[in-house]
Each structure stands twice: as structure tokens, then as C-alpha cells.
Amino acid sequence: MKKIIMTILVIAVVAVAGGFAWGVNYLFNYAIAAGPKDFFGEDDATGSQGKDIDKWEFAKEPAKVMTQKTDDGLELSGRLFQQEQEGRKKIAIIAHGYTSSSDFMYDFGKMFYQDGYDIFLADARGHGRSEGKYIGFGWPDRLDYVKWIDQINKEYDNKVDIVLYGISMGASTVLMTSGESLPDNVKAIVADCGYDTVENELSYQLDQMFGLPAFPLIPVTSKYTEMRAGYNFKEASAVKQLEKNQLPILFIHGDKDDFVPTDMVYPLYDAAKGPKELYLVPGAKHAEAFKTDPKKYEEVVNTFLTKYLSE
């Protein structure tokens, strides 16, 4: 009888462990592995249709292709659009959202370009034209953006004022970048609907999509991600990076965001040490603040940036 009970217990433990391992691997492939995600339809996480970046008609000059080799051996791709005027320039470095690419940044690229900015748009690792098997959720990407900034400065012989702009995952990417050592000509940041930490965002999505608690799946998947992709969810914190930041930041969030919940903007705002403003857009869902009121959005962004680029 004891043998039968022990056998049943062993089988049960093996079954539970096997099921849990399957769940960890499923979550990793679902969220971290690069590639299309079935929880987005034809639109990406920025809520907009893509347009081939090489054919953006508002730019007077064709895009210049730029590449970088990351410290872990990936080749990343970006596009630089330059204005015709001479003298000291200003440039917006624009970061796209989760599962998106630079092609989906048309509206924001046009907004900055028509306000006199050169624009640079990179495809994050594992997205678009860039290499990578895994999505970094902004954490390894922050170091990629430090290198992009260095490349831009070489391109302009340091005679350029830099603004970092990001939406969704891109917003968290530029906020995470803010905690690194950046050159003085990085003047300001605009972050639209970013999450506070990767751990919190994935925990929220696990509950929303599957009705599951964060523990123990998130901590174990985090460790598995560290082994496979080189980072864990807890360290990937825009909040902790902002505690080291002194740059002016404009935070934007829709007050009806149910993908990156609106409440996540407050710990980000509180953590920022430099000048800061918060623009909450009534009725806007995730990444729809611009679409909800384009004229007001551009006005708020332009008014904020003018204060810091004119100094």
C-alpha cells in the first residue's frame, strides 16, 4: 500500500513539475521570444498601421541607413532623416513599441520633422530589420541607445541637441536609458505610456490574459529569461533608472490605458529627479494619446521641449 501511495505521489510531483516547466517555457515564448504575437491584430502595440520608413514622403531627403554592432554581437538597423538647414541642429531619437518597428513611427516622425527636427529611428533588437531572438523590454536596449547616441554625435560632430522620444516599450526604453551616463547634449525625454518595471507589466498581463497570479510563474520565468536572454524582470526597472536621472521628462499617458495601466505613470513621475511634467489624455487607451487629440499632443510636446532646447 505504501508503495502505491509513493508511486502516486511521485507521478503527481512529476506531472506538476512538468506542467509548471511547460508554463514557464510557454510564457517565455509568448512574451520574450521575438516574432509576431497573436494578441495583436493587424495593428501593433502603438495602435497604428505601418508605413515603409524608406518611403516616408514628408522627408525632403532620403533616409540614411545606420547600423551598430551590440556588445553581444547583434547587428541593429536604424534610419536617419536630416533637414536641409545648416548650423546647430536638433534631433529626435524615436523608440518604437513592443512587437513594432520603426515603420510604425510615421505619425511621430512626421510630428518632429515638421517641427524642424532631424529624426533617427532604430529597430529594437528582435524587431524590424534588427537582429535578435529575444525582446529586451528596454533593458538591454538601453545600452543600445547609449551607443546610438554616440553614433549620432559622431555623425553631427557633437553639434546637435538630442531629444529621446519613446512610446509604450519605447517609452520605457528611453526612461531606462536616462539612468545611464549620457552626454550633455541630450536635453530632454518624452515618454508616452511606458511601464514602470518589466516585472510589474508582465505580472499585470499574466493576470489580464490568463487570470493567473504572478507567483511563482513570473519569478521562475524571470530566471529562465536571464539564462536565455541575459536579463531578468526585476532588474529591468525604469523607476530605478529614473532615480539616477536629472534630465527634463514629459510623461504622457492615456487615462483609459488597459495595456500599460495608467497607474504605472505615477511611480515613474515620482522617481524622476529632474524637471518633469505629466500630460494625462482623457479617454485615451494604450498608445492612443496622439490619435485622440493630435493638435493638443503636438502642442504639449513642442511647448515642453522648447523650454529645454533653447537653453
N, C-alpha and C positions, 0 to 999 in steps of 0.2 A: 504493500500500500504506500509506504514511504517513497519507494522508487517511482511509483506512478505520479505521486504529488510533485516530486523533484523534477521529473521529466516534464510535467505540465508547466511548472514554474520556469524552467529553462527555456522551453518553447515560447512561453509568453514574453519572457525578457528579450529573447532574440527577435521576436516579432515586433515588440515595441521599439527596440533599438533600430531595427531595420526600417521601420516606418518613420522613425524620427530622422534617421540619416537620409531617407528619401525626401523628407520635408525640407531639410537643410539644403540639399542639392537642388530641389525644385525652386526654393526661394532665391538661391544664388543665381540660377539660370534665368529666373523670372525677372529679377531686378538688376543684377550686376553684369551678367554676360551681355556683350554688345549685340545689337540686332534689333529688328522691329519688335514692338510689343503689341500684343493683341488688345490691350486695354486702351490703346489709342486707335481711333479710326483713321480716316484719310488725313485728318489734321494731326499735327504734332502737339507736344505739350505746351506750345505757345499759342495754340488756337488759331493758327494761320496757315494758309496754303504756301508751299514753297515756290520760289521762282529762281531759275538758274542764275546764280550770282554772276556768272560771266556775261550775262545779257541784261544787266540792270540798266535800263535806258536813261535813268536820271543822271548817271555819271557821264561827265564830258570826256573823260579819258578812260581807256580800258584798264581793267584791274591788273595789278602786278602780282604774280604768284610768288608767295614766300613759303619757305619750309624751315622746319627745325628738327634736329635730332634730339630726342629727350634723353635724360640721363639713363633711362632703362631701355634705350635702343629703338624707340618708335619714331617713325617719321610723321610729323604733323604738317598739315597744309593750311594756308591762310591766303586771303586776298586783301590787297591794299588798293584803295581808290584815293587818288590825290586831286586836289583842286589846282587850278591854274595860277593862282596868285602867288607872288613872291613874298619874301620876308619871313618872319617867325610865324609858324603855323600852329594850329591846334588840331588834335586828332582824337577821335573816339574809338577806343578798342572795345569791340562789342562781342559779348559772350552769349551763345545760344542756350536753349534749354535741353532737358532730358530727352533722348532719342531724336533730337532735332539735328539741324546743321546750319551752316552759315546761309544756305539758300532760304531759310525761313525768316531771316532777319531783314527782309526787304523794307518793311514799314519803318523800322527803327534806323536802318542805314540811310534811308531817304530823309528822315527827320533830321538827322545830324548833318548829312551832306548839304541839305538846303539851308542849314543854319551856319554854313561856312566851314564845317569840319572836314578834314580828311577822315576816312574811316578804314579801319582794319578789322577783318572778321576771320577768325580761325575756326576750323572744325576741331572740337574737343577730341581727345583720344577715344577711339571706339565709335566715332561718329563721322558721317560725311566722307570726305576724301582723306581723312587721317587714319593712320593705323591704330590697332589696339583691339584686344579681345574682350576687354573689360571696361565698364563705365566707372569713372572715378568719383562721380558725385561732387566734383570740385576739389577734392583733397589732393591727389597727385597733380591735378590740373593747375592748382595754384602755382606750383613751381614751373609748369609750362608757361604760364602767363608772365612770370618774372622774366623768363627767357625771351618771350615775345616782346616785352617792354624793352629789354636790352637791344633786341634786333631793330626795333623801331627807332631807338635813339641813335644807333649806328647809321640807319638809313637817312636820318634827318640831321646828322652831326650834332645831336643834342639840342637843336634849335626848334623845339616843338613842345607845346603844352599838351599833356595827356590826360584824358578822362577815361575812366573804366566804367563801362555800362554792361549790365547783365540782366537777363530775365529768367525766372524760375531757377533751374540748376545753374544757369549762367550767373544769376544774381548771387547765389551762394558762393560760386567760384570766385567772383571778384571780391566778395567780402572776405573769403579765406585768404585771397591774395593780399588783402590790406594789412595783414599781420606780418608779412614778410618785409625785409629791408628793401625799400623802393627808392628810386632816385627822386630828387626834389621836384622834377618837372612833372611828376604825377600829381595832379592838382585836386582831383575830386572823384567821387564814385557815385553812380546812380544804380540802385539795386531794386529791381521790380519783382516782387513776390518770391523772395528767396526763403529757404527753410533755415532754421536755427542750427540744427545738427542733423547729420545723416541718421544717427540712431533714432532720433525723435520722428523724423519723416518716415522712415521705414516701419517703425512701430505703429505710426498712425495709419499707414497704408495697409499693414497686415490686419489691423482691426477693421478698416473700412471695406477691404476687398474680401477678406476671408472670415471675419469675426473672431480672430484668434488673438490671445494676449501676447505681449512682447516676449515674456519669459516662458520657456527657455529658448525659443526659436531664434530670436534676434541675437542674443549674446553668442550662441553657438555658430550661427551663420556669419557673424562678425569675425569670429576666429577663423572660420573656413575662408572667408574673403581675404583675411590677412595672409593666409598661406598661399592662396591662388593669385590674388591681385595686388598684394603688397601693402594694404592699408586696412584698418578696422574702423567700425562705425563710430566708436566713442571718440577717437582722436579727431575725426573729421567734423570739427566744430567751428562754425563761423562765429559763434559767440566768443570763444576763447581767442580767436584771431583778432576780433574787434577790440578786445581788451588791450591789445598792443598797438592799436591804430590811432593816429591823430588826424587823419585826412577828413575833410568835409564829406558827409554822406547824405544823399537824399534817398530815403526809403519810400517805396511805393508798394501798395497792396490793395487789392480789391476787398471790400468788406463782406463779400459773399463767396470768398475763395474756399472751396471744399476739397482742394487737392493739396495745396500747402495752406493749411488753415490760417486765417487772418491772425489768430493769437500768436503765431510764431514771430510776427514782426516786432512784438514788444520787447522780448529779451534781446533781440538784435539791436534795436534802437537804444535800449538801456545800456548795452555793453559798449557802444561806440564812444570813444573818448574825445573826438574832435567835434567841430561844428556839425550839426545834424538837423534834418527836417523830416517830417513824416507826412506823406500825402496818401490818405485813405480815399479810395474811389467808391462812392456809393453805388451799390448794385452790381459791381464788377466781380465776376467769377475769376477763376485762375487764369492769369496772363491775359486778361481782357480789359485791363485798365485803359490801355491806349485805344482799343476799339470802342470802348464805352463813351469816351469823350476825347477824340484825338486833339482837338484845338486846345482844350484845357491842359491835357497831358504835356503837349509841347511847350505851352506857356510856363507851366510849373518847372519843367526840366530846364528850359532856357533861362528863366529868372534865377534859379538856384546856381547854375553853372557860371553865369555872367559875373556873379559876385566874386568867384574864386579864380576865374581865368583872367580877370582884369587886374588882379593884384600883382 
